[in-house]
């Protein structure tokens, strides 16, 4: 079976998700190649597997976005004429900042009807897809979860060494946020809630690059010089990921909207418990990994929620390693390949998780 994946391996440094999914397929009877317009024109492919196709709508002015969108839909038509099946993994149902809302409405009206099948990272995503994009009710939707990142990043630093590098006392209750900072991720809210904690020994580390300079200034203003808050508002090298996650008692991800979360699985891959809103697929994650590792909350993040979660993270007896076997990549690659086979065979079955 020949697969064109968009992307396959080109985003490995930015997000290893795709390469981790596709690399095991080489030993399972599939040839996965990076999508390009030239390959679609010249070569035969059984499946064109798309991730984040809504990227067509961002990082461009209006005129160029219209051109890119037109080319994209022309390629979809060409693929259908060549007999290539179109499969979409549903990471999101809209762009986060929605720079061109009217064009985006047209995109989501025109894109789903052309698909032959979909992959959802959760049962919650499958249900949401059928609610928001009713045309998908008549198409096969397969549930294949997001994989873990255990073994992908260095994990050689001790907790004591990590805390020493961050200037955090060995016995201090510490929480962390790690990852790209965008408005919907609510990092200023986290900082403001933390500042209300009365515990003078508590520490918060915020590490990641803000999406805009304005967002960086908002975070700095929210911290207001609190000496308990450490910030590294820039790109975090892969080798430094371990420092924050090994040092933390708790990773807090206070997103205002969330469907799936690679950040949650990254923290769990370092055996660090997480606090996350009870939205999207997070209840499923809590059920699969366990309430000793995943704590969810309703509504906005408050100082009380933070205080209770920090005590839960430090006082709960849990195994040394989070149970992430259901998220092993070879297993997920095999399930994805089976989804391709069913789509190519014309199956309308919906695979339950």
N, C-alpha and C positions, 0 to 999 in steps of 0.2 A: 504494500500500500504506500502511495506517495502523497506526502502531506506538504503543503505550503503553509507556513505559520507566520502570522503577522502580529508581533515579532516572534522569532524563534530563539536566536542566540545573540542578536545585536544589542540587546539591552542588559546583558549579563552583569555589567558593572553597576548599573543603576538599580536593577531589580532582578535577582537571580531566579525568580519564580519560573519564567519560561524555560530557561535552559535546564533547570532541575526537572521540569515536567517532560521535556522532549528527549533528553539524553538517554534515559532508560529504554526508549522505544526502539533504539537501534538494534537491540537484541531480541525484539519482539515481532520482527517482520515488517517494520515500517521504516521508510526513509523520509526524514523531516528536513526540509530546506527552508532557508529564510525567504519570505515572500518578497518578490519584486515584480514590477510591471513586466519587465523583460521575461522573467521565468513564466509568468502567467501566459504571455503571448507565445513563447517558444515551446514550452514543455507541457506534457500531460500530467495532471495531478488529480488524484481521487478526491481530495478534500482541501479546501482553503479554510484554515482555522484562524479566526480573527479574535484578537484581544484589544480592548479599548478602541474600537473603530471611531468612537466619538472624538478621538484625537484630531480627526480631520477638521474639527470646528474650532480648535484653539491655536494660539500662538501665531495668528495671522490677522491682517486687516480684513475688512468685510469683503472687498473685491477678490482678494486671493483666496479667501475661505470659500467663496462661491465656486471659483475655478477648481479648487481641490475637491470639493464635494461633488462637482459634476464629473470629474475624472474618476473618483471613487465609485460612483454609481455606474459609470460606463464599464468599469472593470468588473463589477458584479454581473452585469448583463453578459459580458464576454465570457466570464467563468461559467455561467449557466449554459451558454451556447456550446461550450466545450465539454459539458457534462460533468464539471467539477461541482461537488457538493459544498455548500456554504454552511459553516458551523461557527457559531458565536459563543464565546465564554462571557457570561454576563457579570462582569465585575461591577459595573455601575449602570444606572438607567438615565443619567444625565451628566453633563460636565459640571465640575464643582463650582466654577465661577460664572458659567453661562455667559460668555462674552457676546454671543450673537443669538439671543433667545428666539427670535422669529425663525432664523435658519435652523436652529436646533429643533423646533417644532416640526419643520418639514423633514429633517433627518429622521426623527423617530417615527414619522408617519410612513416614510418610504423604505426604510431599512428592514424592519422585521418581516414584512411579507415576502422578501426575497430569500429568506433563510430556509435551509433544509433541516436544520436541527440546532439545538442550543445546549450548552452545558452551564449549569448553575453550580456555584460553590456551596450552596446550602439549600435546604428545603424551604427556608424562609424566602430566599431569592427566587425559587421556582414559583412559589405562591404569588409573590410580588409581581413577577413577570406576567403572569396570567391576568392579574388585576389591572396592571398599567398598560400592557400591550396585548389586548384581547386576541389579536391575530395569532399569537403564539399558542393559544389553547389547542389549535389544530396541528401543532408541530411537536415532534418528540423533544422532550426536555430531560436531560440526564443530570443527576446530582453527583458531582465529583468534588470533594472538598479541597480547600487550599492546603498545600503541604507545609511541613515545618522547615525550619532552617538549622536544625541541629547538625553540626559538623561543617556548615558552610562558612561561618566566621570563626576566627581564632577564639579559643576559649582556654587560655593557658594562664591568665593572671589570677591570683588568689583574691579573695574578698578583701583581705587586709591591704594588699598592694594596690588594688583598685581604689579603695577609699583613701589611701595615702596620696595617690596621684590627684584625687579630687579635693583633697583637704577636708575630708569628712572624718570625724572621730569614729573609732572602731565600734563604739556602743551606741552611736546616734541613730534614732529612727530615721530612715532615709527613703524618700520616694523619688521617682525619676520619670521624665518624659523624654523619649528619644525618637527622632524621625523628622521628616520634612514638616515644616510648620505652615499650615494654610489656615485661612479664617475659620473654616468649619471645624477645625480640630480643637478650638476653644482653649488654647494655651494661656491667653491672658486671664481667662476665668479660673483656670487651675492656679495660677500664680496668686490671684487675689484671694481665692479660698484658702490657700496655704498660709498666706500672711496672717489670717485670723487664728491660726493654731496658737494656743498658749504655750505649747511645749518649746522652751528656749533651746533645747538640744536637737530638735528636729531639723532635717535638711531636705531641700528640694534641688535636684539638678535638672535643668532644661537644656537639652542638646539637640541641635538641628538647625537647618537653614530656613529662615522665614521666607515666605513667598514674595513679600514686598518689603522695602525699607520702612514703610508706614507700620506694618505689622511688627517689625522688630522694635520700633520706638514704642509701640503700645505695650509690648511685653516688658521693656525696660522701665517704663513708667509704672506699670502694675507692680513690679518688684520694689520700686521706690527705695533702693539701697538697703533692703533687708539683708543682713549679713548671713542669714541662714540659706539664702538662695544663691546657687551657682549657675551661671549661664554660659553656654558656648553656642552663640547664635551664628553658626556657620556650618559648612560641610563637614560631616564627621567621617573620617577615613574608616574603611572597613576594619582595620586592625584595632581601632579605638572603640568599636561597638561593645566589645567585651568589658571595657572599663566601667561603663555606666550600668550595664545589666548585671555584672558580677557584684558591684557595690550596692545596688538597690535592694531594699526589703520589698518594695512594691513598685510596679510600673503603673502609672495612671494615664489612661487614654480617654479624655473627657469629650469625645467628639459630639457635636450637635446633631450630626447625621452619620449613620454607619450602616452598611450592609454586611460586608466582610472586612477582615482586618489582617493584613500581613504583619502589622506592627504587634498585634496581640500574639500571633504565633512566633514571632521573633523573640519576644520576651519569654514566652513559655519554653522556647528552645534552649534558653539559658537557665531554665528551671527557676524563673522568677515569677511569683504570683502577680496577677493583674487586676485592676479595677477598671470597669468599662460600662457604658450605659446598656440598659436592657433594651436594645434595639436591634433590628436586622437579625443576623444569624448568631448574635452573641449568647442567646439562651441555649442554642444548639451547642455552641462551643463549651458553655458551662456544663451542659449535660454530658458531653463526650469526654471532656478532660477531668471534670469533677469540681465540686464546690470548694475543695481545698486549694484549688489553683486559680479559679476564675470567680470573681465577685462582681455582680452586676448591681446597678442602682437605677431608680426611676427619677425622672425630672432633671433639674439642673444640679450640677455638682455643688455641694455645700461643704462648709468646714466640718460639720458633723459627719457627713459621709466620709470625708477624708480621714478624720480622726478614728472612726470606727474601722475603716478599711486598713489603716496602718497598724492598729492593734491586732486585727485579724491576721494580717500578713506575718506579724512577728510572733504571735502566740499560738497559731494553729500548728499542730504536729502534722507533718506531711512527709511523704517519701523524698529521698534525695533527688529523684528525677521525675519530671512530669510525664504522664503516660501518653506519649505522642505516636504510638504505633499505628493508629488509624490514619495518620497523616504522612506515612512513609511514601516517598516519591515513586519507587517502582510499582507499588500497588496502585497509586493514582494514575500513573502512565498506562498501566494495563486497563484500568477502567475507562480512561479516555479513548484508548484504541478500540475498545469494545463499542463505545458510543459511535465512533467513526464507522465501524463495520455495520452497525444497525442502521445508521443514516444511509449508507451506501446501498444497503439491502432494502431500503424503503420502509423500515419499521416505524410505526407510530407509537410504539411502547414508550411510556415514561418510566425511567428507572427511579425507583424509590431509594432513599439513602439507607 
